[in-house]
Amino acid sequence: MAPLPSAPPVAPLPPVPETLGSAPGTDLVPVPRRRHAGDEPEDPVALTPAALWTGLRASVSLRDLVAAVVLALLVAALGAVTGVLWAWIGPHVPVLMTANGPILAEYYGESAFGQQATFGGLALATGLLLGPIAYLARRWRGPILLLGLAVGCLAGAWVSWKVGIWVGRDEYESLLQHAAPGRTFSMPVKLNAFGLLFLEPLVAVLGYVVVAAWSRYPDLKVDPALNRAPGRHWGERPPDQ
């Protein structure tokens, strides 16, 4: 009986590399991951100020800027109305003309406090009204319109202060010079608490944000690519291409 043939020698296996890609021909080819519009950037360092400024300019349209400027001007003009109301309904300090000159007819502190409270109440009411009203402008609402609302309210508070102290000033100064002894007249309103100038913009912005928080939409603006297609829901991601 003939002997069986011996098996051929087996070549030794190459050593396993410590890390993948160290041996020739074992380099890995990266496969790009599918990304969506809401994903975070892979490299946060790439968000340079220049890139942020470019993205801001691309997201802000001329229509938004015009709407914000128009809103700021309208709100600032409304300050003239609140200024006249402040001078009309605010408590006035009576002045008595004597032979030696004008003197206060009553204690100044109570009337002065009432003037500050009246100005603050008008600013609070104006801010509470303007915030939700500005949010109703759905076509233009967004961060730019909110900025215009804040600037307009601050300018409106300044206009209200200046108009309020201007109403009746000429008559008051004329009476100081020519009023007969024994005549009583009133001083114009005066603002001592200048921090109240920031009350109207703060309340308006807060009202805008609160109304936006109760909205059922996750964003202030409509995204045509995500929400105008038939059969799509708000915030739904587009299918992978």
QUIMOKA-V737326 format. One record per helix or strand. SS is the DSSP state (A for helix, B for strand). FROM is the first residue (numbers start at 1). TO is the last residue. Records with the same first field share a line. If there is no record, write none. Layout:
# QUIMOKA-V737326
SS: FROM-TO + FROM-TO
This chain:
# QUIMOKA-V737326
A: 44-46 + 49-59 + 62-89 + 108-135 + 143-166 + 169-178 + 194-213 + 224-227
B: 94-98 + 101-104 + 184-186
